[in-house]
Amino acid sequence: MLPQAGRLRRSADFQRVYEHGQKRVTAGFVMIWIDRQDDQLSRLGFVVGKRFGCIAARNRLKRRLRAALRPFWDMIKPGHDIVVIARDGLLQWDATTLQAQTRQTLESLKLLNP
């Protein structure tokens, strides 16, 4: 489970990332991130739209996204806000593919410590 301090919760935080962040699009998700210019813990937020079904189905997809990011949580550089938005392609990925794609995206964005 991600620590409470590592989660984006407020709508204003999400809005700031949407407006000022940089974006990377994959087949299964969109990752938007912003550098907060501080040394505090990075924060993650997850967005799954209503088109994915009822609340239970959307929560299941959020859990899958959190599980894919969990192994890399300690390696993410501090001072970033990251929002992950689910796309239709995510439904076709198994856990291994999702985790590999997440790692590849984080590495390409240089958000992971070496």
C-alpha positions in Angstrom: 0.0 0.0 0.0 1.2 3.5 -0.8 1.8 5.7 2.2 -0.9 8.4 2.9 1.7 11.2 2.3 2.4 9.7 -1.2 -1.1 10.1 -2.5 -2.7 13.0 -4.4 -6.1 13.6 -2.9 -7.3 17.2 -3.4 -8.9 18.3 -6.7 -6.7 21.3 -6.8 -3.6 19.1 -6.8 -4.9 17.1 -9.7 -5.9 20.3 -11.6 -2.4 21.7 -11.2 -0.9 18.6 -12.6 -3.3 18.6 -15.6 -2.7 22.3 -16.3 1.1 22.5 -15.8 2.3 18.9 -16.2 4.1 17.1 -18.9 2.4 14.0 -20.5 3.4 10.6 -21.7 0.8 8.4 -23.5 0.9 4.6 -23.7 -1.6 2.2 -24.9 -2.9 1.4 -21.4 -2.5 4.7 -19.5 -1.5 8.4 -19.7 1.1 9.5 -17.2 1.2 13.3 -16.4 3.8 14.6 -14.0 5.0 17.9 -12.6 8.1 18.8 -10.6 7.1 20.5 -7.4 10.6 21.9 -6.8 11.0 20.4 -3.3 12.5 17.4 -1.6 9.4 16.0 -0.1 7.9 12.6 -1.0 6.5 12.3 -4.5 2.8 11.9 -4.7 0.7 9.7 -7.0 -2.9 10.0 -8.1 -5.0 7.6 -10.2 -8.0 8.4 -12.5 -10.3 5.8 -14.0 -13.3 7.2 -15.9 -16.9 6.0 -15.7 -16.6 4.4 -19.1 -14.8 1.5 -17.3 -18.0 0.5 -15.5 -19.4 0.6 -12.0 -17.5 1.8 -9.0 -16.3 -1.7 -8.2 -14.7 -2.1 -11.6 -13.1 1.3 -11.5 -11.7 0.6 -8.1 -10.3 -2.7 -9.3 -8.4 -0.9 -12.1 -7.1 1.6 -9.6 -5.8 -1.3 -7.5 -4.1 -2.8 -10.5 -2.4 0.5 -11.3 -1.2 1.0 -7.7 0.1 -2.6 -7.7 2.0 -2.0 -10.8 3.7 1.1 -9.3 4.3 -0.3 -5.9 7.6 -2.0 -6.7 9.0 1.3 -8.0 7.7 3.5 -5.2 11.0 3.7 -3.3 12.9 4.4 -6.5 10.8 7.4 -7.6 12.7 10.7 -7.2 11.3 13.0 -4.6 9.4 16.2 -5.4 7.1 15.1 -8.1 3.3 14.8 -8.5 2.3 12.1 -10.9 -1.2 11.3 -12.2 -2.0 8.1 -14.0 -5.1 8.0 -16.1 -6.4 4.7 -17.3 -7.1 4.1 -21.0 -9.0 1.3 -22.8 -5.8 -0.7 -23.6 -5.3 -1.3 -19.9 -8.1 -3.9 -19.8 -6.1 -6.1 -22.2 -2.8 -6.1 -20.2 -1.9 -8.7 -17.6 -0.1 -7.7 -14.4 3.3 -8.4 -15.8 2.8 -6.3 -18.9 1.4 -3.4 -16.9 4.3 -3.5 -14.5 6.9 -3.6 -17.3 5.2 -0.8 -19.2 5.0 1.3 -15.9 8.7 0.8 -15.3 9.6 1.6 -18.9 7.5 4.8 -18.7 9.1 5.9 -15.4 12.6 5.2 -16.7 12.0 7.1 -20.0 10.7 10.1 -18.0 13.8 9.9 -15.8 11.6 9.8 -12.7 13.5 6.8 -11.1 16.6 7.0 -9.1 19.4 4.9 -10.5 
